[in-house]
């Protein structure tokens, strides 16, 4: 019986799993959106939300706590300067997981892991940019 057993092992050792989640959250803070498996997204969500909650406080201590988890200083800088202030009034629920369907190769359930408020924006085509520059 699995009473009080939390989390997924993701078929990895403890150190590999921790490194995977740290790298996922670091990439997530840099890009604000990730396409990954559903299980990985569900495991990374609590860690990402804790990092955003730390960024809302914005003290030296919370920056050092974030540096313990995130692997790049640029991700910490973006977290505290851009993402933290954006969610300063929101009490929680900063992320969204959207199911995408099975992956072609192995059939793993894929998901889009993104920040609330960073919805997909279509890229403008080059033709429109060229017309604007010619005017």
ABEGO torsion letter per residue (X at the ends): XABGBBEBAGGBBAAAAAAAAAAAAAAAAAAGBBBBBAAAAAAAAAAAAAAAAAAAAGBAAAAAAAAAABABAAAAAAAAAAAAAAAAABAEGABBBBBAEBBAAAGBBBBBBBBBGBBBBBBBBAAAAAAAAAX
